[in-house]
Amino acid sequence: MAPTYNIAMVSDFFFPQPGGVESHIYQLSTKLMDRGHKVIIITHAYDGRTGVRYLTNGLKVYHVPYFVIYRSTTFPTVFSFFPMFRNIVLRERIDIVHGHASLSNLCHEAILHARTMGLRTVFTDHSLFGFADAASILTNKLLKFSLSDVDHVICVSHTCKENTVLRASLDPLMVSVIPNAVVAENFKPYSNPAEVARHSFGQDPPPARPLGPHDTITIVVISRLFYNKGTDLLTAAIPRILENHPNTRFIIAGSGPKAIDLEQMVEQNVLQDRVEMLGSIRHEEVRDVMIRGHVYLHPSLTEAFGTVIVEAASCGLYVVCTQVGGIPEVLPSHMTVFAKPEEDDLVAATGKAIAALRANKVRTELFHEQVKSMYSWTNVAIRTERVYNGISGAISEAEFYGYDASNPASWSATRGRSGVQSFALIDRLKRYYGCGIWAGKLFCLCVIIDYLIFLFLEIWWPRGKIDICPDWPRKTVDERREPGVR
Amino acid sequence: MAPPSGLQQSAITPDASNSLENGAQPQHHHPVLVRSATVPVNLKSSRPDPSHLAPEDAFVSASPPRRPGLFDNGNGSGNELRPRRMRRKEASRSRSRRRKRFQKLLWVKQSYPDNYTDQATFLENLQRNPRVQPYDFWPLVADSTIILQHVCSVIIFIVCFVGIFQERVSPVSVVGWGSFATFIGWLLWDWWVGQESQDGPVDGTPRAGAMGTYRDFRPPRRQDSDVGLQALSPSGVNTANPSALPSAASSSTNLIQEPQTQRHAPSASNNGNATSLLTPGHVHSRSVSSIHSVSSQTSAAARAGSGEACGSSGYRGAPASRWDRAKLRLGTIKSAILIYFTLLGLSPILKSLTRSTSSDSIWAMSFWLLAINIFFFDYKGSWDGAHKFPVASLSTNAALMASTVLASRLPSTGQVFSLTLFSIEVFGLFPVFRVYARQRSWRYHVLLTVLLVLGAGCGVGMVLGGEDEHLPWKNGLIGMVVGCLISALALGGCSWWLIGLQKYKNEIYGPWDPARPIIISRRHWDDE
């Protein structure tokens, strides 16, 4: 019988706000619940969304009233979240607190308080940060603070893992790489003519497959139009691509500050009939836009994972992308053409992709099944479950971390001999103290105050007085399907 | 194209895929993962936790790009790495053919646990300090003399104030010598400019540079008030739009605003802005807010004329230059007289400006203002209009405000007038002259530095030496020696320290940094 856990996902970013982190949390929670765990989500209150909400599958969301300062990140007060957090955790009998996104203040506070309360903590990092500018230095210091005492960290790509290990000075062994996934059912390629009737393609004919020599190739770009999404590259490359390849057109979806540059480019080069700009679209519409094209162009300058290129490949599009961040790890080479983040190279790579498609050398119709077998949320949930098992001692430390149990020298100082990180206050203080000459002392002070608040709360609102919340009936996992789970 | 092998391995049936994905599964087929397979090698190191980045990592290997082995700390454990991996590979191959090499890919179903850290590929793209340029000692010292110059001139100003305040120096002599030095500086300047305009326009390339210097340094020729205040808003020097200027200079004092508005006209006309050149009324309409709007109108008109003259001397070159420069000198003298009388008229007001404030507040305030002046001063010395935030104008404004509040502590009108005029000379005109002297010749720069250090040292010595009537020069000499020593120590010590700190430099670059896009065909719709 596999152990099941009560898990609290904590992040500032959750629905109704759209986004990658948000859907990651939702999908992962749903799949974990399918595997018999109990999952709740703690986020801050959004407009018109306060209190407790239930989503599909009995997923419970706590919207904590909190002061939002910038792009739905809450104000960092370090301690003020503790009383309510403790109440929720005790009420829901949480064992594991799982925070998401390094810019989410709520998640960092929750990790600190959870460790004070003696819970296991996991952190998932979704983004890449540099080391150069002042904002990154501050963010990295805070990340180091909250990750000093975390039990395990999950990163979405190997590049992201390297980045996080460096930023927070972590033991690489306590960082797992578990990629994002896509719901392949939502990104099926264009298949039957009936669908064409359902989705109006406007004046354009549906994408021709297989391609004749004079059929129009449609290149799709779906991204927010920001600098770090490479919109400048796109703006420079589009006229040249269209000039080199007569029967091509672009569909660009998304909005942002750089949209005006694109529009100017279109007007300057009189490309109105070959570049279609859709403005911002909802996530549900992404697939409908994607299936109108043959090639997906992704000119981003930095990307931790790049879910959108997986979605594009799942829709049967040939992917042209810049070789930055975690992107080279995401898709096999037969689905992608990589370009350096340079205008010339991007134009050349797109030309190569168009030529390959014209020669019908790329079996795009197979992409969907292949992507489906590569990425699934169930797989992500299983791998996350192994992390939970590892940190809570359900699988031995030697197995989880790959220790040689007989060799005492191989014990890491960050973990005790119990196989898991010790909760003793003095051990925790030791870990925080190493964060820096001044920062270490400051962090220790914060931890001590947090502990005092915890003691105070234990006296003021005793555990016995807090109601226990009745659980949603749990799903049972079919054990025959999981022979390996212990 | 055939799908790579990783794909075939990932079976579609839930049974097999689950067992594959499950981390516990390798247990059945493979030996227990030993730490040597997954963990950094140098466990026997003296560091408590070798797998963490320790502070030593930041500078132990200062030599730029580091090799992949991040965790070997230099005691040969890097060599240990390879054989061990080989051995593991051999072993695993003999037991099972299915265990593949670890790949840094996400789409492949790997037979390694998720937290497996591959020694060979982990952090292989990490670069450390790839673009660091080491400092050299002597150039660093030479560059830091610019800061020394400025600090010394601030010290000289303070010493003069203390002298006037303690009534040990007559204010007339201070301002007299100051004005004399300014006059000499102006003559020198005029001579240099004359020299340059003779050989400047002959060939093309030096002309561009000469033009730049003209534009930057023309105001000092015109003299005092507006010369100095040119430094107020360097961002405005090249702006064709004069209306940007009043916002750049905060109107901390009316005194500052008055000459400042005056200098729009020349700076606008420098850029060949014909409209503002021909319509002086349009230019000075902005100076209405200043007290001296009436007088500044006339002067602005005069300035517009002189600006035109100087513009023509700068751009058209030698032929008309003699007449133009004479006209320019006349304009300069006019504006100098104007400033002189303006200050004279303002002095009684300034004298009683802060009567209700206690002296302690004034000392503290002027300390902070002068500190702002020093820290925000434009040591770069080239006004290319690239400033986003007008820090240099902040600096000069702070200094003039400091001088105003200090002057308001003085008992008599004459003293107030002297100190204010002197402060305009020191903070407004002198920096411009220093920059020009430095560009002109390195020898002048060194000479000026030495003079300033000696002057500041002497002044401080005399002020601190107390009221010793018969031996004031002895204190002054001691001050000079000590000043020279301190400045030499500071220059050498700080430079050496900065070079020493370079070993802590630890810039990290890797694939996670946002790429810098290379765009060749710069969009031509930008430049409109």
Interface residues (C-beta under 8 A of the other chain):
Chain A: L128 F129 G130 F131 A132 H152 I154 S157 H158 T159 C160 E162 N163 V165 L166 S169 L170 D171 P172 L173 M174 V175 S176 V177 I178 P179 N228 G230 D232 L233 T235 A236 R240 D261 Q264 M265 Q268 L301 T302 F305 T322 V324 G325 G326 E329 V330 L331 P332 S333 H334 K340 P341 E342 E343 D344 K361 V362 R363 L366 Q370 S373 M374 Y375 N379 I382 R383 R386 V387 I395 A398 E399 F400 Y401 G402 Y403 D404 N407 A409 S410 S412 A413 T414 G434 R481 E482 P483 G484 V485 R486
Chain B: M1 P3 P4 G6 L7 S10 I12 P14 D15 S17 N18 S19 E21 N22 G23 A24 Q25 Q27 V32 L33 V34 R35 S36 A37 T38 V39 P40 L43 K44 P48 D49 S51 H52 L53 K104 L105 L106 W107 K109 P113 D114 N115 Y116 T117 F122 L123 N125 L126 E507 I508 Y509 G510 P511 W512 D513 P514 A515 R516 P517 I518 I519 I520 S521 R523 H524 W525
